[in-house]
Amino acid sequence: VHPSVRIGREIPGDKSTLLGLFVSSDPDTEPIEKGEIIAQVPWDLMIHPGNKYHHETFFSCRALKNIVEELKLGDQSKLAPYVRYLLTQNLDGIPGYWSEPAQEFFSFVLDDALPPFEEKWRHDYAMKWIKNCGGDPNIDPLERKAYFLAMSRDEDTLMVPIYDMANHSNDADKLNTLSYKPTSPGDFFQFVAARKILPGEQIYNSYNRCNYCSDADFELCETFSWNRTPDLFLEFGFVEDFPQTWRFEYEIDSSDDDDDDDGDDYPQISVIAFCLDKN
């Protein structure tokens, strides 16, 4: 970890402010220069899918099972400090983690007409973890926590300490980092300054750098990070600041179009996609 990094609250000592990564404002603190490594995390300090890791794999049952295993080990885990940190994380902002009555109300408000659409959040845990990964059908609380921790904190199939404490922004005035995943099992994860970061500044990451509203260099888009604003709400439990990325889908009534009636009754879908900027 770069010696100028401070881990803590936006306002030190004030628990009502955001927890994140900052460049210390202590006297004599050096800025982090463009290209310098903010954090380089060894393979053995990450929770990962082991030899099944692949640079371009974005979901892994093995990775999820390893998270569950580490959480169950608790203080006996070789990653105990990181595991303790994960176990303290509040997931109550994530719709898929809500109680059944809360999900019912959210579904009623959206009315299957507004994003995020229900199929993307209501049954995700049951389909991906229980059905596809063989998770406990009785909804084990620790397995459930592990699943939503992975959804909200992993970098594709990697749980990366320090890096996962950086908050999100796509604001060009704030976003100041790039990340580089391991190319193969055993390699480092690197978190790098994209510009000079001055003392007192927060260190930001983008959780959806490569969405279609982004002006990012798409050659650097090596992660599964093209999600839109509603997707970020589903995965992380917050509505991002501007710029935002939106996509709405709706069915077109084609009941009067009998010219090419071939007996198929497939709905026609129209899409409206747009970007919102603070200006």
C-alpha positions as CSV (number, residue, x, y, z in Angstrom):
1,V,0.0,0.0,0.0
2,H,1.3,3.4,-0.9
3,P,2.6,5.2,2.2
4,S,0.4,8.3,1.5
5,V,-2.8,6.3,1.7
6,R,-5.2,6.8,4.6
7,I,-7.9,4.3,5.3
8,G,-10.8,5.8,7.3
9,R,-13.7,8.2,7.3
10,E,-14.1,11.1,5.0
11,I,-14.0,13.3,8.2
12,P,-11.8,11.4,10.6
13,G,-13.7,10.4,13.7
14,D,-17.1,11.2,12.2
15,K,-18.9,7.8,11.7
16,S,-21.7,9.5,9.8
17,T,-19.3,10.2,6.9
18,L,-18.2,7.7,4.2
19,L,-15.6,5.1,4.8
20,G,-13.0,5.0,2.0
21,L,-9.5,5.5,0.8
22,F,-7.8,8.9,0.9
23,V,-4.5,10.6,0.5
24,S,-3.5,11.7,3.9
25,S,-3.6,15.4,4.7
26,D,-1.0,15.1,7.4
27,P,2.0,17.5,7.1
28,D,4.7,16.3,4.8
29,T,2.5,13.8,3.0
30,E,3.6,13.3,-0.6
31,P,1.0,13.2,-3.4
32,I,0.5,10.0,-5.2
33,E,1.8,10.6,-8.7
34,K,0.3,9.4,-11.9
35,G,1.2,5.8,-12.6
36,E,2.2,5.0,-9.0
37,I,0.8,2.0,-7.4
38,I,-1.8,2.7,-4.7
39,A,-2.1,-0.9,-3.7
40,Q,-0.5,-4.1,-5.0
41,V,-2.3,-7.1,-3.5
42,P,-0.7,-10.6,-3.7
43,W,-2.7,-13.6,-4.8
44,D,-2.5,-15.2,-1.4
45,L,-4.2,-12.2,0.3
46,M,-7.3,-12.3,-2.0
47,I,-10.3,-14.7,-1.9
48,H,-10.3,-16.2,-5.4
49,P,-11.4,-19.3,-7.3
50,G,-7.9,-20.9,-7.2
51,N,-6.6,-22.5,-10.3
52,K,-10.0,-22.1,-11.9
53,Y,-9.4,-18.4,-12.1
54,H,-9.5,-16.9,-15.6
55,H,-8.9,-13.3,-16.5
56,E,-12.1,-13.1,-18.6
57,T,-14.5,-15.0,-16.3
58,F,-16.9,-12.8,-14.5
59,F,-18.9,-15.2,-12.3
60,S,-17.6,-18.3,-10.5
61,C,-19.3,-20.8,-8.2
62,R,-15.9,-21.8,-6.9
63,A,-15.1,-18.2,-5.9
64,L,-18.4,-17.9,-4.0
65,K,-17.8,-21.2,-2.2
66,N,-14.4,-20.0,-1.2
67,I,-15.9,-16.8,0.3
68,V,-18.4,-18.9,2.3
69,E,-15.5,-21.1,3.5
70,E,-13.5,-18.1,4.7
71,L,-16.5,-16.5,6.4
72,K,-17.2,-19.8,8.3
73,L,-13.6,-20.0,9.4
74,G,-13.8,-16.5,10.8
75,D,-10.8,-15.7,13.1
76,Q,-9.3,-19.1,12.1
77,S,-9.0,-17.9,8.5
78,K,-5.5,-17.0,7.2
79,L,-7.2,-13.9,6.0
80,A,-8.8,-13.2,9.4
81,P,-8.5,-9.3,9.4
82,Y,-10.1,-9.1,6.0
83,V,-12.8,-11.7,6.9
84,R,-13.6,-9.7,10.1
85,Y,-14.0,-6.6,7.9
86,L,-16.3,-8.4,5.5
87,L,-18.5,-9.7,8.3
88,T,-19.1,-6.2,9.5
89,Q,-20.4,-4.9,6.2
90,N,-24.0,-3.7,6.1
91,L,-25.8,-5.1,3.0
92,D,-29.2,-3.6,3.8
93,G,-29.2,-1.3,0.8
94,I,-29.2,-4.1,-1.7
95,P,-32.7,-5.0,-2.9
96,G,-31.9,-8.7,-3.2
97,Y,-30.9,-8.8,0.5
98,W,-34.1,-7.1,1.7
99,S,-36.9,-8.9,3.5
100,E,-39.7,-10.4,1.5
101,P,-42.2,-7.6,2.4
102,A,-39.7,-5.0,1.4
103,Q,-39.1,-6.7,-1.9
104,E,-42.9,-7.0,-2.5
105,F,-43.2,-3.2,-1.9
106,F,-40.3,-2.4,-4.2
107,S,-41.8,-4.7,-6.9
108,F,-45.2,-2.9,-6.5
109,V,-43.5,0.5,-6.9
110,L,-41.7,-0.5,-10.1
111,D,-44.7,-2.3,-11.5
112,D,-42.4,-4.2,-13.9
113,A,-42.3,-1.0,-15.9
114,L,-39.2,0.7,-14.5
115,P,-35.7,-0.5,-14.0
116,P,-34.3,-2.3,-12.3
117,F,-36.4,-5.1,-13.7
118,E,-37.5,-7.8,-11.3
119,E,-35.9,-10.8,-13.1
120,K,-32.5,-9.1,-12.4
121,W,-32.8,-9.0,-8.6
122,R,-35.8,-10.8,-7.1
123,H,-34.7,-14.3,-7.9
124,D,-31.0,-13.9,-8.5
125,Y,-29.8,-15.6,-5.3
126,A,-32.0,-18.6,-5.8
127,M,-31.0,-19.0,-9.5
128,K,-27.3,-18.4,-9.3
129,W,-26.3,-19.6,-5.9
130,I,-28.9,-22.3,-5.0
131,K,-29.7,-23.7,-8.4
132,N,-26.4,-23.2,-10.3
133,C,-23.9,-23.5,-7.5
134,G,-25.6,-26.0,-5.3
135,G,-26.1,-23.7,-2.3
136,D,-28.2,-24.6,0.7
137,P,-31.9,-24.4,-0.4
138,N,-32.8,-23.6,3.2
139,I,-31.2,-20.1,2.8
140,D,-28.1,-20.4,5.1
141,P,-27.5,-16.9,6.5
142,L,-23.8,-17.0,6.0
143,E,-24.1,-18.3,2.4
144,R,-26.5,-15.5,1.7
145,K,-24.2,-12.9,3.1
146,A,-21.3,-14.3,1.1
147,Y,-23.3,-14.2,-2.1
148,F,-24.3,-10.5,-1.7
149,L,-20.8,-9.6,-0.4
150,A,-19.4,-11.0,-3.7
151,M,-22.0,-9.2,-5.7
152,S,-21.2,-5.9,-4.1
153,R,-17.5,-6.1,-3.4
154,D,-15.8,-8.5,-5.8
155,E,-13.8,-7.6,-8.9
156,D,-15.4,-10.1,-11.2
157,T,-14.3,-13.3,-9.3
158,L,-11.8,-11.8,-6.9
159,M,-12.3,-10.4,-3.4
160,V,-9.5,-7.8,-3.1
161,P,-8.7,-6.2,0.3
162,I,-7.9,-2.5,0.4
163,Y,-9.0,-2.1,-3.3
164,D,-12.6,-2.9,-2.4
165,M,-12.7,0.1,0.1
166,A,-12.5,2.7,-2.7
167,N,-15.8,4.5,-3.3
168,H,-17.4,4.9,-6.7
169,S,-17.5,7.9,-9.1
170,N,-17.5,8.5,-12.8
171,D,-17.2,12.3,-12.3
172,A,-14.2,13.3,-14.4
173,D,-13.1,15.6,-11.6
174,K,-13.1,12.8,-9.1
175,L,-12.2,9.5,-10.8
176,N,-8.5,9.1,-10.4
177,T,-7.5,5.4,-10.6
178,L,-7.1,2.4,-12.9
179,S,-7.1,-1.3,-11.8
180,Y,-5.4,-4.3,-13.4
181,K,-6.5,-7.8,-12.6
182,P,-4.1,-10.8,-12.5
183,T,-3.6,-12.3,-15.9
184,S,-3.3,-15.8,-14.4
185,P,-3.5,-17.5,-11.0
186,G,-0.7,-16.4,-8.6
187,D,-0.3,-12.9,-10.1
188,F,-0.7,-9.6,-8.3
189,F,-3.8,-7.3,-8.4
190,Q,-2.7,-3.7,-9.0
191,F,-4.6,-0.5,-8.2
192,V,-2.9,2.5,-9.9
193,A,-3.2,6.3,-9.9
194,A,-4.6,7.6,-13.2
195,R,-3.5,11.1,-12.4
196,K,-1.7,13.0,-9.6
197,I,-3.8,12.6,-6.4
198,L,-3.2,15.4,-3.9
199,P,-3.1,15.2,-0.1
200,G,-6.6,15.3,1.3
201,E,-8.2,13.9,-1.9
202,Q,-10.4,10.8,-1.9
203,I,-9.2,7.9,-4.0
204,Y,-12.1,6.9,-6.3
205,N,-12.7,3.8,-8.4
206,S,-15.4,3.4,-11.1
207,Y,-17.7,0.4,-10.6
208,N,-19.0,0.7,-14.2
209,R,-16.2,2.4,-16.1
210,C,-17.0,0.8,-19.4
211,N,-20.7,1.7,-19.8
212,Y,-21.8,3.2,-23.1
213,C,-21.9,6.7,-21.6
214,S,-18.3,6.5,-20.5
215,D,-15.5,8.4,-22.2
216,A,-13.0,5.7,-20.9
217,D,-10.4,4.2,-23.0
218,F,-12.1,0.9,-23.9
219,E,-8.8,-0.8,-24.3
220,L,-8.6,-0.5,-20.5
221,C,-12.0,-2.1,-20.0
222,E,-10.8,-5.5,-18.8
223,T,-13.5,-6.0,-16.1
224,F,-17.2,-6.7,-16.1
225,S,-18.0,-3.0,-15.5
226,W,-20.5,-1.8,-18.1
227,N,-23.5,-1.8,-15.8
228,R,-26.0,1.0,-15.9
229,T,-27.2,3.2,-13.0
230,P,-30.1,0.8,-11.9
231,D,-27.6,-2.1,-12.0
232,L,-25.4,-0.3,-9.5
233,F,-28.3,0.2,-7.2
234,L,-29.0,-3.6,-7.4
235,E,-25.4,-4.6,-6.7
236,F,-24.2,-1.9,-4.3
237,G,-27.3,-0.4,-2.8
238,F,-26.8,3.2,-3.9
239,V,-27.9,5.5,-6.7
240,E,-24.8,6.9,-8.3
241,D,-24.1,10.6,-8.7
242,F,-23.9,12.1,-12.2
243,P,-23.0,11.0,-14.9
244,Q,-25.7,8.3,-15.0
245,T,-26.6,5.6,-17.6
246,W,-30.2,4.6,-18.2
247,R,-32.0,2.1,-20.4
248,F,-35.8,1.6,-20.6
249,E,-37.6,-1.2,-22.4
250,Y,-41.3,-1.4,-23.2
251,E,-43.5,-3.5,-25.4
252,I,-45.1,-2.0,-28.6
253,D,-48.7,-2.9,-29.2
254,S,-48.7,-4.6,-32.6
255,S,-52.2,-6.0,-32.4
256,D,-53.4,-4.0,-35.4
257,D,-50.6,-5.2,-37.6
258,D,-52.1,-8.1,-39.5
259,D,-50.1,-7.8,-42.7
260,D,-47.5,-10.4,-41.8
261,D,-49.5,-12.6,-39.4
262,D,-47.7,-15.9,-39.4
263,G,-49.2,-17.2,-36.2
264,D,-46.3,-16.2,-34.0
265,D,-47.1,-13.9,-31.1
266,Y,-43.8,-12.5,-30.0
267,P,-43.9,-9.0,-28.3
268,Q,-42.0,-6.2,-30.0
269,I,-39.7,-4.4,-27.6
270,S,-38.6,-0.9,-28.0
271,V,-35.6,0.5,-26.1
272,I,-34.8,4.0,-25.0
273,A,-31.2,4.5,-23.7
274,F,-29.7,7.8,-22.6
275,C,-27.0,9.4,-20.5
276,L,-27.6,12.0,-17.8
277,D,-24.8,14.5,-16.9
278,K,-24.6,17.0,-14.1
279,N,-24.4,19.8,-16.7
